[in-house]
Amino acid sequence: MQQLSEAYDESSGIKRDDNASSTQSKNGYRQLLWGGGGYRETLSVSPQVYGGGYSAYWRMTDIWREQNKNKPVPNAEGGGWNDLQLRMITDAVSRFVFRGRIFDAMVLGYNSWIFPVDPSIEQKYWDAIQLAKDLTGVNAIILVTYPSSKLAVNSTSVEIWKNIYATNQMIRRVSAINNLVSDSPKTLVLDFANFANQIFWMNARSLGLNVSDPYQVAHERGWELRDDISVIFQPLNAFCDGGGCCGGCFRMPTFCSEYKDDTPGGCKRNLITYDDLHWCTESVGARFSAGIA
């Protein structure tokens, strides 16, 4: 989500500074408040977006919920956060807030690659919505669907893909039910899953794989389950070298743009995603940002 957060900042009018340090994402106005190790950000604020206002980025290794308070923070597992981090954000932006609430909206993304899905995951979303209401007073919360997961891309298991589909359906259901509660922030769904999967399927077709045409079927419920996953996500044996940050093999539609005999592994890289967790924001970031807007 860090890359997509940076893309959103840039689309909002934040100027980049290519002479800035990598920890500031080469963005002169993106203020790093808390590092997460290496190039990772745990907490940052970007004030002075176009037209006024600001945005903030807060990274955790689980969804934001009261039960994870004071647990170890990233890059430690467990989804920890603390009051100091929240205070650092509010202090950083308070000089730009003249009246009213600190935050208007929150984008809530939960990129877990642990499948099958934990049965408690729906409750985690309800906990996060309640916590956002209690601690930030936001008007709206945008829930982001799973485009897939690193584990899913490294597996041809139909059951894993069924679990991903079920999770996205659950996210949509939580949003719909929450909007019936009068005193709860309005929830919207940014269907990044549908967008990203359509890209994967179209790229698979351009590579000559026999899969459905998203233009024809993406309006159907569960369209991602109608094709043979083992065909769509064929492994690239030459790139089973750790698969980016999370192990495994890269897959054709997420890694290749075309077959090239003179290229190692017979694959020319694409501009979609590196490993299905880290996205090429030059190509997909603008659409993600537009979805938030």
N, C-alpha and C positions, 0 to 999 in steps of 0.2 A: 504493500500500500504506500510505502514511502515514495516510490517513483511516481505513482499516480497523484499523490499529494503535491509533489513538486510541479508536476504538469499543470495541476489546477492553479497553483500560485502563479505560474507564468501566464496562463490564459486569463487570469484575473488582473493582470497588469503589473505584477511584480517584476522589476527589472533584474536581469541576470548580470553577474559580474564574473567574467571568466578568469579573473585574477584572484578570486577568492579561494579559500581553502576547500578541499573536497568535503570536509565535514559540514560546511555551510552549503553544500550542493552547488557550489559556484553561483550562489545567489546572494547578492549583497544585502538584501533585506530579510532573508530568511534567517532568523536568529536562533542559533542552537542553544537550547537551555539545558539539555541533558543528553549526553551521548550514550550509545548502546554498545560500544565496542567497534573498532575499525571505522568503516564508513557509515555505520548505521546511526540513525537518529532515534532517540526515544521520545524526545520532547523538543518542539520548535514552534516558533511563532513568526508569522509573516504579516506585519502591519502594512498599512498604506496600500491596500489593493485599489484597483481602479474604481473611482466613485466613492471612496472612503470605506472604512472598515478594516477587517483583518481576517486571517485564517490561522488555525493552529493544528498541529499534528501531534498525536499522542499514540505511541506504539506500545502494545502489550503482547504477551504470548498466550493470552486467552481473551475472552470477551470481558468487557468492563462490568464488574459486578462487586457488590459489597463483600461477598465471601472471599475475594482475592485481595482485599485491602491489607497492606503491610506485608504481603508476601514478597519474595525477591523479584526485583524488576529486571527487564531485559538487559542482557540476553539470557537471563536465567529462565527456566521453565516455570510454569505455575501461574502466569498471568498477573503478577504482582503490580500494585500501584500504591500510592500513598498521598496523604493530604498535602505534603510538601510539593509534589508535582502539580497538583491542581492549583495550589496557591501561586506557584511560579508562573503558570499560564495566566491566571487572572491578574496578577501584579504586572505582568508584561504588557497586557492589553488595556489595563484599567485607565491609562492616560488617554486612550482613544474613545472611551465610553463616557458620555456626558450625562446620560440618563437611561433608565431602563435596565434591561438584563445584559449580562456580559455576552452571552451567546444567543444567536437566533436559531441556528440549526446545527445538527450533528450528523456526520456521515459515519455509520457504524458498519465496519467491515470485519468479518471474522474468518480469517483464512486458516482453517484447520486442515491438515492433510491426514488426520487420523480417522480412518474409516474401517469398519462400519461405524456409523454415526452413533455417538453416545445418546441413549434415550433421554438424557437430561438436557440436551442441547436446546430444546424449545424453552425450557424454564430459564436457561441462561439469557435468552433474548428478552424474556419478560423482566428478569432482574436488571438487565442493562437499561431498558426503557424506564423503569422505575428510578434507577440511580441517576440517569440523565435528568429526569424531572426534578428529583430532590436536590441535586447539587448544582445544576446549571440553569434550570428554568427555561430550556429551549422551547421554541414554538413547534419545531419539526425535527423528526429523526428520519434519516434516509438509510434504509437497510439495503445492503449490497448482497446480491446472490452470488453463489460460488460459480465461477466459470468452469471449474473442475478442481483438481488438486494434484499436487506433485505425485502422490501415491497412485492416483487414478491414472495419470498419464504413464506411469511406470507399471501399470497392470492392464491386462486385457480382461479383467473380471467383469462380467455383466452385473454381478451383484453390487460391486463398488459403484458402478455408474447408476444403478437403481437407487442406491443410498444417496448419491449426490442429487439426483432428481427429486427424491423425497424430501431432502433437506431444503431445497429451493422452494418446493411447494409449501413446506412448513413456514418458511420466511414470509411468503406471500400471505399465508393464512394468518400469521401473527399480526401482520400489518392491517389486514382487513378487520380482524376482531378488535385490535387496539383502537381503531378509528371509531368504534361504537362507544368507547368510554369517553364521557364528556370532559373529564378533567385531566386527560392524558394528552401529551404532545401528539400532534398529528404525525402519522408515519406514512412514508412513501417507500416504494421499492425501486431501486436502481438495478435493472435486470442485466447486470454485466454478464451473467451466465449465458443468457440467450445471445447476446451480442458476440461474445468471445467464441461460443460454440459454432455459431454461424460462420465466423471467420475460419475456424479450424476445418469445418466441413467443406467450405468453398476452396480452401487451400488444398485439401485432400483431393478434390475433384480436379484441380489444376495439375496435380501430380499424377493424374491418371487412375486414381483409386475409384472403384465402383461404389459410390455412396450417394445418398439422397441429395437433391438440390434444395438447400435451405429456402431459396426463393419460393419453392413450391410447397414445402411442408412445415416451415418454422411456425406457422400459425396454429399448428396442431399441438394439442397437449401431449407431452412425452415424446416429441419427435426425435429427440436425441437417442432414444432407445430402440428405434426401428431398424438401425443398421448393425452390422457385425462389428463390434468394437475392436476385435482382434485384427480386422482388415484396416480400419481407420487409423488405429494407433500402432502401426507396425514399428518394431524396434529398429534402430539403426545400430547394428552390432559394432560398427567402427567407432561409435560414440558412447559405448558403455564404459565410460571412464570415471564414473562418479556422478554423472548427470547433474552437474551444477552443484547447488548447495546441499542437496538432500538425497543424493544417491540414485542409483538406477540408470536406465538407458533413456536417451532422448528418443522422441517419436517423430515420425515424418511430418505430420501436419503442423506440429508446434515448432519444428526446428528447420525444415527445408523450404526453399522456394522453388527449386528445380533440381533435377538430377544432372550432375556434371561428371563425366568420366574422368576428367583430369583434376578433380577435386578430391582430397582425402575423404574416404567414405562414400564418394559418389554423390555428395549432397552440397548444394550451395545454400548458405544460410538465408533465412528470411528475416523480416522485420516485424514479427508478431510478438514473440516472447523468447526469452533465453532458455527457461526451464519450467515454464508454466507457473512460476511464482513471481518472476521478475519480468516486467513487461517493457516493450519498446515504446516508450512514451511518445516518440516522434511520430509514430503511426497510429497508436490507439489512445494516447493520452487525451487528445482533443475531444474525442467522442465521449470519453469518460467524464471529462470536465463539463461538456455540454449537457450530459445527462443530469449532473448535479444542478446546473443552472436552471 
